[in-house]
């Protein structure tokens, strides 16, 4: 697989707070990569850097290099970035009043001039993308009347219409029921494009991602397969809890569980002190 993105010595510091530090990795064409780690580890910040959101990399507090197809990402215009990256961040209230059709048309913008009209080809692409996510019947529905899972599927369909090579997802399963979590990630996994996403649930990340990046306190702790990254020792150090690893009997995927140590003895001492 050819390399699409190269990240080297990426560092982002605001005053005394380190957002990202010494981040180095490559992204190859067709990979499905999950970025995992505790809250505040730098996961969403890394996505923002990858797509140079709001020219963030031009900030003097950010150093290092991100290259897309051997060209510095800072040399790409916003329109060019949109032609390469389809981004689905946490849901924005600004699109809630739109119809599904209007949301889908937003995916066409990177490939159109200011006053160009939608063609029959554009309409066919919208219809095909909605069909791929099982929502071709919802074209004229209001976006805010869809379920959480349906909204995420519409946003992914919009990304397909955008015809970008790389799909960026920030917590795509956040606030979704278990069924929709699996439905959305299974859909993403079958798109046959490069996917980089932050995932809160480690077991979902293990099941649906080929490769995981484990971040903690802005540093890349481990980069590898789920088997290499989701080790009890490593996860215990990062998340601060004892951890067990097992193999799912049905999927064959690595699964992890955390637990608190039994503090019975400590609690008994506390009880004794109260009795006194």
Secondary structure by P-SEA (a helix, b strand, c coil): ccccbbbcbbbbbccccccccccccccccccbbbbbbccccaaaaaaaaaacccccccccccbbbbbccccccccccaaaaaaccccccccccccccccaaaaaaaaacccccccccccaaaaaaaaaaaaaaccccccccccccccaaaaaaaaaaaaaaacccbbbbccccccccaaaaaaaaaaaaacccbbbbbbccaaaaaacccbbbbbccccccccccccccccaaaaaaaacbbbbbbbccccccbbbbbbbccaaaaaaaaaaaaac
